[in-house]
Amino acid sequence: MIRKIIALPAVLAISACATIPPPQEPVDPVAVRIIGINDFHGNIEPPSRAFTVSSEGEDAVRAPAGGGAYLASAIGAKKAGARYSMVISAGDMIGGSPIASSLFLDEPAIGVMNRIGIDFNAVGNHEFDRGTAELQRIQNGGCEKNTLREPCQVEQYAGADFQFLAANVTGADGQTIFPSYGIKRFGSGASEVAVAVIGLTLEDTPTLVTPSGIAGLTFAEEASTINALIPQLEAEGADAIIVSIHQGLFTEVGYNDSSCGEVAGALLDVLAKLDPKVDLVISGHTHRAYICDYSTIDPARNFLVTSAASAGTVLTNIELVIDPVSSDVVSKSAYNILVQNEGTGEGDRAIAPLPELAIYKPDAEVAAYVALYTEAASEFADRSIGRLAKPPVQYSSRQDSPVGNLIADAQLAATRDAGAQIAFMNSGGVRADLVPAEDGTITFGEIYAVQPFSNTLITKTFTGAQVLRLLEKQVDGVSRSSLFVSDGFAYSLDMSRASGNRVAAATLNGEAIDPAANYRVTMNSFLASGGDGFTTFNEGTGTVVGPLDLDAMEAWIAAVPVRQLPAEGRATFLTPGS
């Protein structure tokens, strides 16, 4: 009896164990490394200008950085240190590029990115520089000619191995010209996680590109576009949501400062309206480097906002840790890394690297590929076009820049036969410093770097009132650029006055601009079609099409044994209290 009483519970225990499912193995969080870049602008070679690491005190600390082969090495090192990774670009991968890429329609820039292993690129405004048809060719490949330049000059162009994203850009059929988002999955089974990337450009792209190139396209507001996609991404099982947007911030902090110090810029308006389910925003456009924990601004929106300067000089190393069970991002971190190269070359390229920072060796495969294009471009780039009185480095985007004024002078001289009296050049179209060799020699490659867009010169008739409106447009809060002016023209803006009435003076050859008189004005074809928000340029009459801007620049420099840079002082900004 006793034995039976003892045996019965044992039998029951065995039977009960057979019906209880085995305990679940715990599922660990999954770490995904995200490498962010932006505004590469076809810089397959190291940029001519060194990167400013810090500018505290009187002396700036600079380091040589960037170049496709070095960027490939830096990204490769970060990918190798992670089980799961992806590389995301926030636009302007192409356009506004140096000659070694731009001369070949930025095909080599895409070739470099294919070799690096980019996953997604959000379109930026410069992706549209050569028009929609050419942008589609850049994505899909082929040798169809859509511009003045010949495609496939060096190799049969096969297209991008990665996907362009354009969530807020639709064609006449109402469909986006590229997919709105992409999803990449990592792991398997219960440990699988899905990372979604929404890519888009800034809504104001039409004010930054030649209108004819984007005819029929609509650019939608950014935040509402992003938010409308969130339910669809959730339905497809997205565990993390990344926004890659070609819009950005301005900050007053160092390139690797993790604070949101004194942030400003148009992206703030977008961020304030984003769905809190967004986990990360990779941004661009302003060419700044920053890491901002947006929850310090708005605790309801717990996402990071990053940017990696421009030209491949910086990359952002980001880690998202995702819980596959809850589909939550449980932690996130980011920091910027300087892509410091070995400091080879001339000018700023020869600055010695900083030993306290990592120095990357060039990726051999990418270096060989870049050399293929730099050698092909050298016939054009190395040709001397004349001599320039050697100045200090001229920061080309500064207001009243000698380089910008030189361009305006060249354009005026090239269109005198069309009756030109004034020439305007937009600061956004000046893409590099103009620094001659020791003997003053200037090469075609150097002026190409300054003006890489191959614009034609247009001369029109405007009333004095229209000219004054153009000057006002620089400070109306809408235009994205300022205007450099040609010799004989001068103006001043009084910023203490109300908007629309800030032109304090404007003269041509010492005489005040008469609002009722007519003036012949030259500008590039980008401005002539209302680019950079200067819609008044659309209103001119008596249009005469002139030479290419580069041809005008070359002829102007070559016209005298040594061309002097124009003095500053053509534009004066008066501020309250000045």
Number of C-alpha atoms within 10 A of each C-alpha: 6 6 7 9 9 10 12 10 11 12 10 10 11 10 11 10 10 9 8 8 7 8 6 6 7 9 12 13 21 20 21 20 23 23 23 27 33 36 30 30 23 29 30 34 23 25 20 21 18 22 22 14 16 14 11 9 6 6 8 12 13 18 28 29 30 34 25 30 27 28 32 26 20 26 21 14 12 16 19 10 10 14 12 16 20 17 22 24 31 32 33 28 29 28 25 28 29 27 29 30 25 25 25 19 25 24 28 27 26 25 20 24 25 16 16 21 17 22 20 24 28 33 30 29 24 24 25 24 22 21 19 20 15 22 20 17 20 22 17 15 18 15 17 12 13 15 12 9 13 13 22 17 15 13 12 12 19 17 18 20 18 18 19 27 28 24 26 28 25 18 16 11 9 11 15 18 20 21 18 22 23 17 18 13 14 16 13 8 8 12 16 17 25 21 20 22 27 28 33 34 31 25 18 18 23 22 20 22 24 23 21 13 16 19 13 13 20 18 20 17 16 25 18 14 17 23 16 11 14 18 11 11 21 16 8 12 16 21 23 24 22 23 23 32 30 31 28 27 24 19 21 14 18 18 22 18 16 18 17 21 15 10 17 14 13 13 23 15 12 17 19 15 14 17 16 15 19 21 21 24 23 31 32 33 24 21 19 23 29 31 26 23 22 21 14 14 13 13 11 13 20 18 24 22 24 31 33 34 26 25 26 30 30 28 28 27 21 21 19 23 18 25 21 20 15 10 16 18 19 13 13 19 16 23 20 24 18 26 27 28 28 21 21 14 11 10 13 19 21 15 19 14 20 17 9 6 12 14 19 20 16 19 18 13 13 24 18 13 17 23 14 15 22 18 12 16 19 14 11 16 21 13 14 15 20 21 21 23 18 19 13 9 12 16 16 21 21 14 20 22 25 24 27 32 29 24 31 28 25 23 34 28 21 22 25 15 11 19 16 22 21 25 28 24 24 24 22 17 21 24 20 24 19 25 22 19 15 10 10 16 17 25 21 21 23 22 25 26 22 23 23 23 23 20 19 19 26 26 30 22 22 21 20 19 14 19 22 20 20 19 20 19 24 19 18 14 9 13 17 19 21 23 22 27 26 26 20 14 21 21 20 18 21 18 17 13 14 9 14 13 14 22 20 14 15 21 15 17 11 10 11 14 22 16 15 11 10 15 22 22 25 34 28 27 21 25 28 24 22 20 25 26 23 26 17 18 25 13 14 17 13 10 15 16 15 21 16 18 25 23 17 23 23 19 16 21 21 17 12 12 11 15 17 15 20 18 13 13 15 22 20 16 16 16 11 8 5 8
